[in-house]
Amino acid sequence: MNDMTQPAMTAAAQKRWSQAEVEALYALPFNDLMFQAQSVHRANFDANAIQLSTLLSIKTGGCSEDCGYCSQSARHETGLEREKLIDIAEVVATAKAAKAAGATRFCMGAAWRGPKEKDLGAVTEMVREVKALGLETCVTLGMLKPGQAEQLKDAGLDYYNHNLDTASEFYGQVITTHTHNDRLDTLAQVRDAGIHVCCGGIVGMGESRRVRAGLILELANLDPQPESVPINMLVKVPGTPLADIVEKSGDLDPLEFVRTIAVARITMPTSHVRLSAGRQELGEGVQALCFLAGANSIFYGDKLLTTGNPDVSADTALFAKLGLKTEPVQGRRCAGH
């Protein structure tokens, strides 16, 4: 057996990855890649436990950014109505329902370039109220200004989501209204405030395998690595630029998506790797392969920010078929997670 099919690193032996090494993982025979990913997964986590997160849009539509995949950009004609920040009581009621359905983390997303101070006060109150329910808290609010991460930390925020989206070399083909470095700056502020990082990306946007490997490389070489890594399959929302591009170039092969999950698991052994947007289109068989490849978290509930998601009954049935159990709110944590 060659070195590339040996079980890879565990929590005690993290390393800095190179582009060539990540591309070599992608190029492995599928069975060898799955074996290696599953070996790494079992060395760091309960192989049959899934962490459940529920995502709620607390402010929908009207974002000034031009992210080519996003239904909420004011620059795209997607038919989505702009809405105001929702009431705290609605957030709490939704969080209670999510907890009753088995979710352990509650994520709140707002379609902003970044939060204004008057809005951040309302969000911090939401964080306090959700935290009081015994749930882990996460928000995704766009780019942060100095001092805002500290306000969120003081409110009890556990995680801040800010995805890299894609590799730096491809970034300008997806977003032009802010830079890759802008995202890294917000992540640094989150880390400095002592908040856990949730950071991943999107595949299936017409990028090459080299770009996919570059995204995983950049995530894996963050220091420290993100505690949560959401991997999204592009959802082609009519009216968004990328929907038209991918419609012409073709969808990503589902097994390439599974390979991406496996490579993420090998390179980020102690992170929770989350199946995120696009899971509804994957079907049960591909989802099962993703869990085998090391995915151990999902967004749970009938809807993400604006796009569909498998309903709770479908997920419950799938977990039963696969013998998967849900992770408690204070589940196993490796290297700070």
C-alpha positions as CSV (number, residue, x, y, z in Angstrom):
1,M,0.0,0.0,0.0
2,N,1.5,3.4,-0.9
3,D,1.7,6.4,1.4
4,M,-1.3,8.1,-0.1
5,T,-3.6,5.3,1.0
6,Q,-2.4,5.2,4.5
7,P,-4.7,6.7,7.2
8,A,-3.9,10.3,7.3
9,M,-3.3,12.7,10.2
10,T,-5.2,12.8,13.4
11,A,-5.7,15.7,15.8
12,A,-2.2,15.3,17.2
13,A,-0.4,15.7,13.8
14,Q,-1.7,18.6,11.8
15,K,0.3,20.0,9.0
16,R,0.5,22.7,6.4
17,W,-0.8,21.4,3.1
18,S,0.5,22.1,-0.5
19,Q,-1.6,22.4,-3.6
20,A,0.1,19.3,-5.0
21,E,-0.8,17.3,-2.0
22,V,-4.4,18.2,-2.1
23,E,-4.7,17.6,-5.8
24,A,-3.0,14.2,-5.2
25,L,-5.8,13.3,-2.7
26,Y,-8.4,14.2,-5.3
27,A,-6.7,12.0,-7.8
28,L,-6.7,8.8,-5.7
29,P,-8.8,5.9,-6.7
30,F,-12.2,6.4,-5.2
31,N,-12.1,3.5,-2.8
32,D,-8.6,4.5,-1.5
33,L,-9.8,8.0,-0.9
34,M,-12.9,6.9,0.9
35,F,-10.8,4.5,3.1
36,Q,-8.4,7.2,4.0
37,A,-11.2,9.7,4.8
38,Q,-13.1,7.2,6.9
39,S,-9.9,6.3,8.8
40,V,-9.3,9.9,9.6
41,H,-12.9,10.4,10.6
42,R,-12.9,7.5,13.0
43,A,-9.7,8.6,14.6
44,N,-11.3,11.9,15.6
45,F,-15.1,11.5,15.8
46,D,-17.8,9.0,16.5
47,A,-18.3,7.6,13.0
48,N,-22.1,7.3,13.4
49,A,-22.9,10.7,15.0
50,I,-24.3,13.7,13.1
51,Q,-24.4,17.3,14.4
52,L,-27.7,19.1,13.5
53,S,-27.8,22.8,12.8
54,T,-30.9,24.9,11.8
55,L,-30.5,28.0,9.7
56,L,-32.9,31.0,9.8
57,S,-32.9,34.1,7.6
58,I,-33.4,37.0,10.0
59,K,-33.1,39.6,7.3
60,T,-33.8,38.5,3.7
61,G,-33.0,40.1,0.4
62,G,-31.7,43.5,-0.7
63,C,-28.0,42.8,-0.2
64,S,-25.7,45.3,-2.0
65,E,-23.1,42.6,-2.9
66,D,-22.9,40.9,-6.3
67,C,-22.2,37.3,-5.3
68,G,-23.0,35.4,-8.5
69,Y,-24.8,32.5,-6.8
70,C,-26.9,34.5,-4.4
71,S,-30.7,34.9,-4.6
72,Q,-30.5,37.8,-2.1
73,S,-28.4,40.2,-4.1
74,A,-30.2,43.4,-5.0
75,R,-28.3,43.2,-8.3
76,H,-30.0,40.0,-9.5
77,E,-33.6,39.6,-10.7
78,T,-34.6,36.5,-8.7
79,G,-38.1,37.6,-7.6
80,L,-37.1,37.6,-3.9
81,E,-38.8,40.4,-1.9
82,R,-36.6,42.5,0.4
83,E,-37.6,42.1,4.0
84,K,-36.7,43.9,7.2
85,L,-35.0,42.4,10.2
86,I,-37.5,40.0,11.8
87,D,-38.8,40.3,15.4
88,I,-36.9,38.6,18.2
89,A,-40.0,36.7,19.3
90,E,-40.1,35.0,15.9
91,V,-36.5,34.0,16.2
92,V,-37.1,32.5,19.6
93,A,-40.1,30.6,18.5
94,T,-38.2,29.2,15.5
95,A,-35.2,28.3,17.7
96,K,-37.5,26.5,20.2
97,A,-39.0,24.5,17.4
98,A,-35.6,23.6,16.0
99,K,-34.4,22.4,19.4
100,A,-37.5,20.3,19.8
101,A,-36.8,18.7,16.4
102,G,-33.3,17.8,17.5
103,A,-31.1,20.7,16.3
104,T,-28.2,21.6,18.6
105,R,-27.0,24.7,16.9
106,F,-29.1,27.6,15.7
107,C,-27.7,29.8,12.9
108,M,-29.0,33.2,12.0
109,G,-28.2,34.8,8.7
110,A,-28.8,38.4,7.4
111,A,-28.4,39.6,3.9
112,W,-26.0,42.5,4.5
113,R,-22.6,43.6,3.3
114,G,-22.0,44.0,7.0
115,P,-24.1,44.9,10.0
116,K,-24.8,48.5,11.0
117,E,-24.5,49.3,14.6
118,K,-28.3,49.8,15.0
119,D,-28.9,46.4,13.6
120,L,-26.1,44.7,15.6
121,G,-27.8,45.5,18.8
122,A,-30.9,43.6,17.8
123,V,-28.8,40.6,16.6
124,T,-26.9,40.5,19.9
125,E,-30.2,40.3,21.7
126,M,-31.3,37.4,19.5
127,V,-28.0,35.6,20.3
128,R,-28.7,36.0,24.0
129,E,-32.2,34.7,23.8
130,V,-31.2,31.7,21.7
131,K,-28.3,30.9,23.9
132,A,-30.6,31.0,26.9
133,L,-32.5,28.1,25.3
134,G,-29.5,25.9,25.6
135,L,-28.6,26.0,21.9
136,E,-25.2,26.8,20.4
137,T,-25.4,30.0,18.5
138,C,-24.1,31.0,15.1
139,V,-24.6,34.1,12.9
140,T,-23.6,35.1,9.4
141,L,-23.9,38.8,8.9
142,G,-21.3,39.6,6.3
143,M,-18.1,41.6,6.8
144,L,-17.5,42.9,10.3
145,K,-16.1,46.3,11.4
146,P,-13.6,46.6,14.3
147,G,-15.2,45.9,17.6
148,Q,-18.3,44.2,16.3
149,A,-17.0,40.7,16.8
150,E,-16.3,41.6,20.5
151,Q,-20.0,42.7,20.8
152,L,-21.1,39.4,19.5
153,K,-18.8,37.5,21.8
154,D,-20.1,39.4,24.8
155,A,-23.6,38.4,23.8
156,G,-22.6,34.7,24.0
157,L,-22.0,33.9,20.3
158,D,-20.4,30.5,19.8
159,Y,-19.7,30.6,16.0
160,Y,-19.4,33.1,13.2
161,N,-20.0,31.9,9.6
162,H,-18.1,33.6,6.9
163,N,-17.3,31.4,3.9
164,L,-14.3,31.8,1.6
165,D,-16.7,30.6,-1.1
166,T,-14.0,29.5,-3.6
167,A,-10.3,29.6,-4.1
168,S,-8.6,33.0,-4.4
169,E,-7.7,32.4,-8.0
170,F,-11.4,32.0,-9.0
171,Y,-12.8,34.5,-6.6
172,G,-13.1,37.4,-9.0
173,Q,-15.3,35.2,-11.3
174,V,-17.8,34.8,-8.5
175,I,-17.7,38.1,-6.6
176,T,-16.4,41.6,-7.5
177,T,-17.8,43.9,-4.8
178,H,-15.4,42.7,-2.1
179,T,-12.2,40.8,-2.1
180,H,-10.9,37.5,-0.8
181,N,-8.7,39.4,1.6
182,D,-11.8,41.2,3.0
183,R,-13.1,37.8,4.0
184,L,-9.9,36.8,5.6
185,D,-9.9,40.1,7.6
186,T,-13.3,39.3,9.0
187,L,-12.2,35.8,9.9
188,A,-9.2,37.3,11.8
189,Q,-11.5,39.6,13.8
190,V,-13.7,36.6,14.7
191,R,-10.7,34.6,15.9
192,D,-9.2,37.6,17.8
193,A,-12.6,37.9,19.7
194,G,-12.5,34.3,20.8
195,I,-15.4,33.1,18.6
196,H,-15.3,29.7,16.8
197,V,-15.1,29.9,13.0
198,C,-17.5,28.4,10.6
199,C,-16.0,28.7,7.2
200,G,-16.4,26.7,4.0
201,G,-17.3,27.2,0.4
202,I,-19.3,26.3,-2.7
203,V,-18.5,23.8,-5.5
204,G,-20.2,23.3,-8.8
205,M,-19.9,26.9,-9.9
206,G,-18.1,25.9,-13.1
207,E,-14.7,25.8,-11.4
208,S,-12.0,23.2,-12.2
209,R,-10.8,20.5,-9.9
210,R,-7.6,22.6,-9.3
211,V,-9.9,25.4,-8.0
212,R,-11.7,23.0,-5.7
213,A,-8.4,21.7,-4.4
214,G,-7.3,25.4,-3.9
215,L,-10.4,26.1,-1.8
216,I,-9.8,23.1,0.4
217,L,-6.1,24.1,0.7
218,E,-6.9,27.6,1.8
219,L,-9.4,26.3,4.4
220,A,-7.0,23.7,5.7
221,N,-4.2,26.1,6.0
222,L,-6.1,28.6,8.1
223,D,-4.5,28.8,11.5
224,P,-6.2,27.4,13.4
225,Q,-8.5,25.4,11.1
226,P,-12.2,26.3,11.1
227,E,-14.2,24.3,13.7
228,S,-17.0,23.9,11.2
229,V,-16.6,23.6,7.4
230,P,-19.8,23.8,5.4
231,I,-19.5,22.4,1.9
232,N,-22.2,23.6,-0.4
233,M,-23.2,22.4,-3.9
234,L,-24.4,25.3,-6.0
235,V,-28.1,25.7,-6.1
236,K,-29.0,27.2,-9.5
237,V,-31.3,30.0,-8.6
238,P,-33.0,31.5,-11.7
239,G,-31.9,35.0,-12.2
240,T,-28.4,34.6,-10.7
241,P,-25.5,34.8,-13.1
242,L,-24.0,31.5,-12.1
243,A,-27.2,29.6,-12.7
244,D,-26.9,30.5,-16.4
245,I,-23.2,29.7,-16.6
246,V,-23.6,26.3,-14.9
247,E,-26.7,25.5,-17.0
248,K,-24.5,25.8,-20.1
249,S,-21.3,24.1,-18.7
250,G,-23.1,21.3,-16.8
251,D,-23.6,20.3,-13.2
252,L,-20.8,19.0,-11.0
253,D,-20.6,15.2,-11.0
254,P,-22.0,14.0,-7.6
255,L,-19.0,11.7,-7.0
256,E,-16.7,14.8,-7.4
257,F,-18.8,16.3,-4.6
258,V,-18.2,13.2,-2.5
259,R,-14.4,13.5,-3.3
260,T,-14.5,17.1,-2.0
261,I,-16.1,16.0,1.2
262,A,-13.4,13.3,1.6
263,V,-10.5,15.7,0.9
264,A,-12.0,18.2,3.4
265,R,-12.1,15.5,6.0
266,I,-8.5,14.3,5.5
267,T,-7.1,17.8,5.5
268,M,-9.2,19.1,8.4
269,P,-9.5,16.0,10.6
270,T,-10.9,17.7,13.7
271,S,-13.4,20.0,12.0
272,H,-17.1,19.3,11.6
273,V,-17.7,19.0,7.9
274,R,-21.2,20.0,7.1
275,L,-23.4,19.1,4.1
276,S,-25.0,22.4,3.4
277,A,-26.9,23.9,0.4
278,G,-27.7,21.5,-2.5
279,R,-28.2,18.5,-0.2
280,Q,-31.8,18.1,-1.4
281,E,-30.6,17.5,-5.0
282,L,-28.0,14.9,-4.0
283,G,-30.4,12.1,-3.0
284,E,-30.0,9.5,-0.3
285,G,-27.3,7.4,-2.0
286,V,-24.9,10.3,-2.5
287,Q,-25.6,11.7,1.0
288,A,-24.7,8.3,2.4
289,L,-21.4,8.4,0.6
290,C,-20.8,11.8,2.0
291,F,-21.3,10.6,5.5
292,L,-18.9,7.7,4.7
293,A,-16.4,10.3,3.4
294,G,-16.5,12.1,6.8
295,A,-19.3,14.6,6.7
296,N,-20.7,14.7,10.2
297,S,-23.0,17.8,10.3
298,I,-26.0,18.9,8.3
299,F,-28.4,21.8,8.1
300,Y,-31.6,20.4,9.5
301,G,-35.0,21.8,8.6
302,D,-37.2,22.3,5.5
303,K,-35.5,25.5,4.4
304,L,-32.0,27.2,4.4
305,L,-31.8,31.0,4.0
306,T,-34.0,31.0,0.9
307,T,-33.5,27.6,-0.8
308,G,-35.1,24.3,-0.1
309,N,-33.7,21.5,2.1
310,P,-34.8,17.9,2.8
311,D,-37.7,17.9,5.4
312,V,-37.1,16.7,8.9
313,S,-39.1,13.4,8.3
314,A,-36.9,12.6,5.3
315,D,-33.7,13.2,7.3
316,T,-35.0,11.1,10.2
317,A,-35.8,8.3,7.9
318,L,-32.4,8.5,6.3
319,F,-30.6,8.5,9.7
320,A,-32.6,5.4,10.6
321,K,-31.6,3.6,7.4
322,L,-27.9,4.4,8.0
323,G,-27.9,3.9,11.8
324,L,-26.8,7.4,12.5
325,K,-27.5,9.2,15.7
326,T,-27.6,12.9,16.5
327,E,-24.8,14.6,18.5
328,P,-25.8,16.3,21.8
329,V,-25.4,20.0,22.1
330,Q,-22.0,19.6,23.8
331,G,-20.8,16.8,21.7
332,R,-17.3,15.5,21.3
333,R,-15.0,18.4,20.7
334,C,-11.5,18.0,19.2
335,A,-9.1,20.9,19.1
336,G,-11.6,23.4,20.4
337,H,-14.7,22.1,18.7
